[in-house]
Amino acid sequence: MSDGTSNAPTRKHTALPKAQILIEALPWLTRHHGKTVVIKFGGNAMIDEDLKAAFAQDVVFLRHAGLKPVVVHGGGPQISAALDRHGIVSEFKAGLRVTTEDAMDVVRMVLAGQVQRELVGLLNQHGPLAVGLTGEDAHTLTATKHQPEIDGELVDIGRVGEITEIDTGAIEALLADGRIPVVSSIARSQDDHHVYNVNADTAAAALAAALGAETLMVLTDVEGLYEDWPNSDEVISRLTASELEKLLPDLSSGMVPKMEGCLHAVRGGVTTARVIDGRVQHSILLEIFTDEGIGTMVVPDEQGES
C-alpha cells in the first residue's frame, strides 16, 4: 500500500524551473503593470503561421499580466500580392511605393479586411479581447499628402500620408474596457474626403507618443540594430536618442522608418522603444519579462546619461 509520498520529490523537481521563471518575471510584471505598450506587428511574424500564433499568445499574455497592449500593423507583402491579383502594377520611386487611387482601394481592403481580420481572429481565440479599427475610425489618425524629397526635388508618390493629428479617444476607451485595439495604418485626410496609406512604423511611434505609452516595440526580421553592419553582426543592446540620431544617416533604408519611429517615440515621452526580432517565437515576452532581453532598446538622453 502506497503512503502517497513516492512521487513528491519528482513533482517538486519538475515544477521548480517553472516557478523560477515566474519569479524572474515578477519585477518586470510589477514595473509594467497598468502601463500601455504599443506593438508594431510586421515582418516574417505576419506571414509564418507559428509566429503569428505565438504573437497572439504573447499579446494576450500581456493583457492578462495587467499591461495594456495596442497593436499597429501594415501589410507590405499582402498588399503586393493583392495588387498583382488585381493586375495593378506596383510602381516604386526611389524605393518608395507609389499608391495610386486604384492601389489605395486595394491597400484599404487588404489592411482592414484581411490582415486586421486575421489578427483579431487569432487574438480572440483566447477570449472576447481584440477590436479592430483603422486610423480613419473616430479620427484616430489624420494625415496630409507625404511628398518625399529625392535629389532635391519633391516627388509625388500618390496617396501616401504624413500624420498631422492623432485622436486617442477610441483607443483609450477600448483599453479602459479591457480590450486590445488592433489598428490598421490608414489615415483620414485632413484636406479632402480620401484616405491615406501611412507607414506602419511611423503610425505605431506616433500612437505610442500620443498615448503616453511606457514602451514601443517594433517587430523586425533582424536581431536588432547592428554595431557595424555588414562587418559585424554584433547587436547594439541599448543606446540613447542622441546616439541613435547620429547613426540614422548610415542605416539601411528598411531600418530608417523603424529607428526614426523609436527616436520620435522616446523624444515624445515614451520611456523605452525597442526593435526586436520577430522571427523568434515569443520575442515580446522575452524582451519584456526577462533579465537578458533581446533586440535593441532606445532610451531618452537623460535616462541614458544618468
N, C-alpha and C positions, 0 to 999 in steps of 0.2 A: 504494500500500500504506500502510495507516494505521500510525502509530507508537504508537497506543494512548493518546495524551495529549490528544486533542482535546476529550474530554468532561470532563476532570478539573476545570477551573475551574467549569463549570456544576454539577457534582456537589457541589463544596465550597460553592458559593454557596447551593444549596437546602437542604443539610443543616445549615448553620451555625445558623440560628434554632432548630432542634430541639435542638442541643447547648446553646445558650444557655438555653433553657427548662429543660432538665435541670439545668444548673449552678445556675440560680437556686433550684431546689428543694433543692439539696444541704444548706444549713444547716438547713432545716426537716426534711429526712429524718434528719439527724443528731440533731436535737433530739427528734424524736418516736419514734425507733427503740426498739422494745420496749415502748412505752407503750400503755396501754389508752385507747381513745376510745369513748364511748357516744354513739350517734346516734339521735335520736328521728325516726322516719320518719313524715311526716304531710303534711297539706295537699294541694295540687294535685299534688305529686310522687307521691302514692298513686294518682292517677286517670289522669293523662296517660301514655300508653304510652311515648313517647320519654323522658320524665322518669324513669319507672320504670326503663327500661333503663340510662339514664345513671347513676342512683343505684346500681344493682347494679354497674356497671363501677367507680364510684368506691370502693365498699366493698371490692371485690376488689383494686383497686389498693392501697388502704391495707394490706390484709393482705400483699400481695406486697412492699410497701415496708418491711415489718418492724414495722408497727403491729398492735395487737390490737383490731379493731373489734367492738363489740357493738351490735346493732340492736334498738331497742324500738319497737313500733308499737301504735297504736289502730286505729280504723276507723269514725269517725263516719258518713261518707256511706254506706258499705257496710252499716252496721247499720241506718240509717234505711230504706234500700231494702229490706232483708230483712224488717224489721218490717212494712213496707207489704205486701209479698208474702204474709206470714203473717196479714194482717188484724189486726195488733196496733197499736192507736193509740199514737203517741208522745206521751206527756204530759210537759209541762215545768212546773216550779215555779220562778219567778224565774230563768228562763233555764237551769235545770239539768234534764237528762233524768231522769225517774223510771224506774227499772229494776225492773219487777215480776218475779216468778218466771218467768212465761212469756217476758218480754222477755229475761231473763238467759240462758235456754236458747238463744235466737237469737243474743245477743251472743257467747256462748261458741262457738257453731257458726261464726259469721262470722269472728271473730278467729282462732281456732285452725284452722278448717277451710277458710277461703277466703283471707283476707288474708295470713296467715302462709305458707300453702302456696304461694301465687303468688310471694311474695318469696323464699322458699327456692329455688323453681324457677329464678327469674331469676339468683340468685347461683350456683347450681350448674350453670348453663350454662358457667361458667368453670372448673369442676373440683369435686371432692368436698369442698366447703368448709362450706356452711351446714347448721346443725342447728336445727330449730325446737323451742321449748318454750314453755309458758305459765308464769306465776308460780306455778301450782299444782304444777308439777313439782319434786320434790326440795325442797319447801318454800321455793322461791326467794322468793316474795312471800307474806306473811301480812298479813291486814287485819281490821279491825273495821268495823262499820257507820259510815258517814260521815253525820252529820246537820248540814247547814249551818245557820247562824243567819241568819234573814232577818227583818228588822224586829223584832229582839229575841226571836224565837221559834225553837226548833229545828224543822226541817222534815224530815219523813220522805220520802226520795227512793228508797226501796227498796234494792235490792242494789248500792249504790254504796259502795265501800270506802275506808278510810283506812289506809295502810300502817303496820303496827306493828313488823314484823320482816322482816329480809332474810337469806337464807342464800345466799351467793355460790358455794358449793361446786361445783354443777353447771356454772355458767358458767365458773368458773376451770379446771375440768377440761377443758372444751371448748377454752378458749383455750390451755391447755398442750399440747393435741393439735393445735394449728394450725387449729382450726375457727372458724367465725363464728357465734356464737349469735344467734338471732333470737327475741326474747321478746315474746309477746302479753301485753297489760296486764290479765291476770286474776289474782286472788289467791285463795288458800285462806282460809277463815275461821278466825279464832282461836277463835271461840266455838261454832260449830256445824259441821255437815257440808256446808254450802253453799259457794258461791264468790261472789266479789265482782267487779264491774266497777270498774276503777281508772283514773283519768285517766292517759293515757299520758305526758303531760309530767311529771307528778308521779312516775310509776314510773321513767322514764328518769333523772330527777335523783337519786332515792333510790338507784338501782342504781349510778350514777356515783360517788356518795359512798361507798357500801359497797365498791365495787371499788377505791377509791383511784385513779380514772381521772385521766389527765392533762387530758382535755378532755371536756366535754359539748357536743354540737351538736344544736340543735333546728331542724328544718326548718319554715318557716312560709310563708305566702302574702303576706308583706310583705318589704320590703328590710331591715328591722331595726327597732330602736326609734327612733321619730321624736322629734326635739328638741321640737317644738311643734305636734303634730298637732291639728286639721286646718289650722292656719295656715301650716305649713311642712312640706315633705317632706324636710327635712334629717335624715339619719340620724346618731344618736349612734354613733360607731365604737367607743368604749371608755368604760367607767365602772366605778367601784368598787362593792363590795357596799353600802356605806353610801349612796352616791349613788343606787343603784337603789332601795333601801328607801324613800327619800324620795319617789321617783316613783310607787311602786306604787299608792297610793290614787287617782291620776288616770288610770291606764291603762284602756284599753278591756277589756271583760270577757274577750274572746278571748285577749288578751295576758297577762292576770294569771297563769294557771297556768304559762305558759311562763317568764315572768320570775321568778315565785316559785320555780320549779324551778331556774333559773340561780342565784338567791340561795342556795337551800338547798345546791346543789352546791358553790359556792365557799366557803361557810361550813363545809361538811363536808369540806374538804380537796382538792377538785378545783381544779387550777391555773387553768384558764380555762373559762368557759361561754359559748357563742356562740349567738345567734339568727341564722339565715341564710335567705336567700330560696331556697326550694326550687323556685321557678319558673324559676330559672336553671340550665341544664344544667351539670353538673359543679361545682356551687356548693361541694361539700365539698372538692374538690381545690383550687379557687381560694382557699378560706378557709385551708386548712392549708399549702399549698405555695407561695404567692406572697407577695411583699413587701407588696402592697396589702391583700389580704384583702377580704372583703365582710361586710356584716351588722354586728351589734353584739356586742362582746366584754365580758363581765363578769369582773373580776379581784378577788381578795381585797383588803381595805383596805390592808394593809401593802405589798403589791406596787404598788398604785396610788399610794401616797403617798411611796414611796421616791424 
